Amino acid sequence: MNNHEPGSHYRKVWVPVVLVFFLFVCCISPAGADDSATALGIIPGKSNIASLAFANAGTGAYYFKFDQTSGGGLNALHIASSSSSVTNYGDVTTTTGQSGTFYITDTGGRGYQDEAILLVAVKGNIPSDFSIHITSSGYSWTPTGAKDTPPSLSQVTYRSGAVDQTFTRSDFVYGSQTWKPAGNNAPSDYPLYYGQDTSDTTNTFKLMFVDLRAGPLGANGDIDTSALTDKGAIKVDYTIENLDTVAAFNTYAWNENTTQGKGISWANRLVGTGSSGYTVLGSGYKDRASEFPTVEGSAPVYHAPDTDFKADVTSGAAPLTVQFTDTTVQSVKTWAWDFGDGSTSTEKSPQHVYVKEGTYTVALSTANTQGLSTTKTQTGMITVTDSTGGNAAGTSSGGSSGGSSGGSSDDSGSTGYTDTHTGITYRVNFTANATSGVAPFPIQFNDFSEIPNSTSWAWDFTGDGQPESTLKNPSYIFRTAGNYSVNLTQTTSDGKVYFLLRSQYIRVLDMPSLDSDEGWISSDLPKNETNSSQADPEQTVAPTPKSTATDTGGSSPLGTKVAEVLFDSMVVVGVIGGGLFLWRKM
């Protein structure tokens, strides 16, 4: 039967795009992926919605029509945990069962609903391996066309397995949001499960709609439902795989011709007397049933989050960059990180740089909207060893800024400056955002030293003993191929000098062979200049580049390099099929 509003169809369209001018490819960054590959976003309205996408309908869509003067639509349709009653007002169920059965019933005055719609809402980000299998069984018929006229017994057909389908993460195309459409019923953000606090913006869900391809029959119609399978209710069987949060089931009804018109104007109630719904708790919520009450009038009893986190690396040489990730499953509103080195953060999943060797204990405290918090401490989680470039700087009571006296060179083992009161040793230390790339190669250098009372910095990027920069964190463009040693010298307010020399620290490339793993690169040498092992980079400090080698694996931005290749008569570019080939005249 055709239950779709003319002119209001929704169709998912996949459009292949052929890029005939490959320069555009070089300038386009891939968009960040949502955890639902075909996400449509938040439902566009809370009352009337012209077109609604269904997970099991290739084309066409029903539409919402919650336009009754008083809101309405919450008295006739229910979700029940059993089908034993002829007049079945349903109930509220919370379960940890990852498979089970519930029923969709009708108690309205007409005694029928032409078609039932299942809303499945999953809390938070849905895992990539999540799946839910839905099987629906119930009665179906061709609408009579007469207003408010139920079908007769001879017109209905029982369909076992009317829907028998598995749905995955990509089918949850709506959200993230905290409410379900329910017309202008109070509250305006109508809850997805009984007892939900819809003002909690951390408690968001992704939504999927499924046409159950059957309609519930109730006791108020012309058919004696006591003799029908499941008393005329729709039976819904579900099996869920890999649910770590919460899944909530709701239902809607579509009708062809009623006093309220044509469309979806009915849903199960979730506020006040007569509420019904069905909620499944996943692995991260299996001990939190009290947060999802089932008794009318009862309030949720909340618990603090089960705080947990991980790090992408737990050991390495200083400066060690660590990406921390909060893996707490429950809703979290605030985060408080203690990295163990005196630094903190309130980000959800921060990145932190450890600049000094040692073993660090990391702690994370998370709090939910109710203000309940829990702290997770991982003792000795991060181990930082000495810098890969050496043991950092030693000391001197004087000497040139070029570092010819005092200090440390590479792996000399110098102890650096030691505070006689605390016993802490301070060393010169620095890093670069990249150490290998293609000329012209912009690099951002960062001083991570902890030399007390430092007043001046001198960076030598060319090995000539003369500083190219006196900034604390300079950027510099290496314009000629070669291997470069970098020396940082620091002078304190009392005249002491400390330095660190990292030999052959920067590698600048020209045009490599095609089987190189250096990525897309090109030559930037003048036509009359040849490569040499003793490179002579530009003797000025470059302004901070808008795009550094961090994004391009040590090369200039891809679009820039393509342009350089096209304007360099020494390079020929060919595109064959899906491959890109470079030839250089020798």
C-alpha positions, -999 to +999 in steps of 0.1 A: +000+000+000+011+036-006+013+054+027+034+083+015+024+120+011+026+131-026+052+156-032+069+150+001+092+121-008+127+118+006+154+101-014+190+094-005+212+102-036+248+091-041+265+114-066+299+103-081+322+132-088+350+131-114+378+156-108+391+164-142+415+191-131+437+174-105+449+207-090+416+209-071+424+176-054+455+191-040+436+219-023+407+199-008+410+185+027+388+155+036+359+164+057+357+151+093+336+120+094+306+117+116+300+084+133+269+080+111+281+079+076+249+093+061+239+116+090+211+141+082+215+160+114+189+171+140+153+165+131+142+198+115+111+202+136+093+190+168+058+191+154+052+191+116+080+174+095+074+173+058+095+143+050+111+117+073+138+092+063+132+055+071+160+030+075+141+003+056+125+023+028+146+030-003+124+058-015+095+078-001+088+089+035+060+094+059+055+127+074+047+140+109+015+160+114+013+169+151-009+199+145-038+192+170-048+223+190-039+207+223-010+187+211-027+153+216-015+121+201-004+106+234-034+086+246-039+058+220-005+042+213+015+022+238+046+000+242+040-031+264+062-058+278+035-085+272+004-090+251-018-108+277-044-080+280-071-072+255-071-036+265-033-030+269-021+004+281+015-008+281+042-002+307+077+012+312+105-014+310+142-011+316+163-042+309+199-053+303+188-080+280+205-075+246+177-095+230+140-095+238+104-088+228+079-060+233+045-051+218+029-021+202-008-017+213-037+006+206-065+018+230-078+047+209-115+052+202-111+042+165-097+009+174-069+008+149-037+025+135-030+019+098+008+016+102+032+016+132+066+033+131+095+022+154+119+048+167+152+034+179+175+059+197+211+051+208+230+072+233+263+088+224+286+078+196+276+045+181+304+019+178+314+009+143+305-028+150+271-020+165+241-037+150+204-043+158+182-069+142+145-061+142+117-085+134+081-073+134+049-095+132+013-082+131-017-074+110-018-053+079-046-041+055-054-017+028-069+015+043-106+017+035-104+054+025-133+062+047-125+086+076-121+069+110-132+035+096-114+004+109-108-026+087-131-057+090-117-091+099-118-102+063-096-073+053-067-079+077-038-103+071-014-114+098+022-111+086+049-130+105+083-113+099+068-083+081+102-067+089+132-090+094+162-069+090+196-059+105+205-023+109+239-007+116+254+025+127+249+042+093+212+038+096+210+062+125+208+093+104+192+118+129+209+135+158+226+141+180+197+153+201+179+149+234+143+148+223+118+130+201+091+147+180+058+148+199+039+179+187+034+208+211+030+185+241+048+196+272+077+196+276+086+210+242+117+188+242+098+156+246+118+128+263+131+097+246+127+075+277+108+078+310+125+100+336+149+116+311+162+151+319+160+167+284+178+198+297+210+177+301+228+185+269+254+159+275+228+131+272+224+130+234+211+103+211+212+092+174+179+083+159+166+057+134+130+052+121+117+018+109+084+012+091+071-020+109+048-027+080+019-036+103-007-018+123-020-024+158-057-033+163-074-024+196-105-034+216-125-003+205-127-014+169-152-037+151-129-067+154-129-090+184-092-087+192-093-114+220-092-140+192-064-123+173-027-132+175-012-112+204-046-096+209-041-075+178-008-060+190+024-058+169+051-081+182+087-067+179+117-089+185+151-073+188+187-085+191+215-060+197+252-065+192+279-043+208+259-017+227+280+001+253+255+028+262+217+029+260+190+021+234+155+035+238+125+023+218+095+045+210+066+041+186+045+063+162+014+056+141+005+067+106-030+069+094-046+074+059-078+092+068-088+103+104-103+133+122-067+145+127-061+142+089-034+121+071+000+116+086+017+108+119-001+123+148+003+096+175+032+085+198+036+067+231+034+089+262+066+093+283+055+120+308+030+114+336+002+089+340+000+062+312+036+064+302+051+035+283+085+027+268+112+002+265+149+008+273+179-014+269+211-008+290+244-017+273+277-028+289+286+007+303+252+011+319+244-024+331+247-014+368+228+019+364+192+008+362+183+033+389+189+061+364+161+047+342+130+044+365+100+022+356+076+031+385+053+060+378+063+090+400+098+078+408+128+099+401+161+088+386+189+080+411+222+090+394+257+077+399+291+093+392+307+084+359+330+054+358+360+075+348+385+059+325+411+071+299+440+060+277+471+074+261+484+068+226+520+064+239+532+058+274+570+061+270+596+079+249+623+105+248+617+141+258+600+161+246+573+134+245+539+144+231+511+123+245+475+123+232+451+114+261+416+102+254+387+101+278+370+067+274+343+072+300+311+057+287+286+076+308+276+112+302+303+137+313+300+175+316+334+185+330+369+171+329+399+178+351+433+163+341+465+162+362+494+152+341+518+146+370+543+173+360+524+203+374+503+208+343+465+204+341+437+206+315+400+208+314+396+195+278+379+162+271+408+146+253+439+168+256+473+166+241+502+172+265+540+175+260+564+162+287+596+182+285+616+165+312+626+130+318+609+111+346+579+089+355+546+106+357+513+096+374+482+108+355+448+114+370+414+124+354+383+135+373+350+136+354+317+150+366+282+146+352+254+172+350+243+163+385+277+173+399+287+137+408+324+131+401+349+102+401+387+103+397+408+077+379+445+076+387+470+056+367+503+055+387+535+057+367+516+058+335+541+079+315+578+073+313+600+100+297+636+092+289+664+117+280+662+135+247+671+115+216+694+144+207+715+142+238+714+148+275+708+185+270+728+214+282+757+218+306+768+249+323+794+276+320+801+308+339+807+326+306+815+320+270+803+330+236+767+328+225+778+305+198+783+278+223+821+274+220+825+273+257+805+253+283+774+234+275+766+201+259+769+187+224+747+157+215+754+127+238+781+142+259+763+132+292+766+167+307+745+171+338+734+206+331+724+231+357+716+215+391+696+234+417+715+229+450+684+233+470+660+210+452+685+187+435+667+192+401+688+193+370+678+217+343+688+212+307+685+230+273+659+212+252+641+219+220+621+203+193+609+209+157+575+202+143+593+183+115+628+172+108+627+160+072+611+177+042+615+194+008+630+228+001+617+254+007+611+237+041+595+259+068+600+246+103+587+258+137+612+253+165+601+253+201+622+258+232+613+233+260+642+242+283+638+248+319+669+268+326+660+293+354+663+330+347+670+327+310+671+361+293+683+355+258+682+328+231+705+323+201+696+298+174+722+288+148+706+269+119+735+270+095+765+258+115+785+291+110+785+300+147+763+331+140+727+331+152+699+333+127+673+340+154+671+354+189+635+345+195+625+319+220+604+299+195+614+309+160+603+296+126+629+292+098+628+283+061+655+260+048+657+268+011+685+245-001+689+207+002+713+194+028+717+181+063+717+208+090+729+209+127+709+231+150+724+248+181+704+266+207+723+287+233+706+303+263+720+330+286+708+336+321+704+369+340+736+361+359+756+356+327+757+318+326+755+301+292+739+268+284+735+252+250+725+221+231+738+212+196+719+185+176+741+174+148+725+166+114+691+174+130+673+187+099+673+169+065+662+190+036+655+172+003+653+182-033+635+159-058+638+122-047+633+091-067+597+081-073+599+051-049+608+075-021+586+076+010+590+113+014+557+121-002+549+147-029+580+169-033+596+192-059+627+211-066+630+248-055+666+253-067+674+282-090+681+270-126+718+277-123+723+262-088+732+226-080+728+206-048+757+206-023+763+189+010+772+223+024+738+241+021+734+278+025+698+285+036+684+320+037+700+340+065+668+356+078+642+344+103+610+335+084+576+345+096+555+317+110+541+299+080+503+294+077+508+258+069+538+239+083+553+206+077+532+191+104+503+188+079+523+176+049+548+152+063+577+176+059+568+192+027+551+225+017+513+223+013+503+200-015+486+226-036+517+248-034+540+220-045+519+212-075+520+248-086+558+247-082+560+216-103+539+231-131+560+262-133+593+244-131+604+235-166+626+207-152+597+187-141+570+168-162+538+156-146+517+129-160+484+115-149+475+080-161+443+063-148+443+066-110+481+071-108+503+101-106+538+099-121+567+124-120+596+126-145+625+149-140+650+158-167+685+148-157 
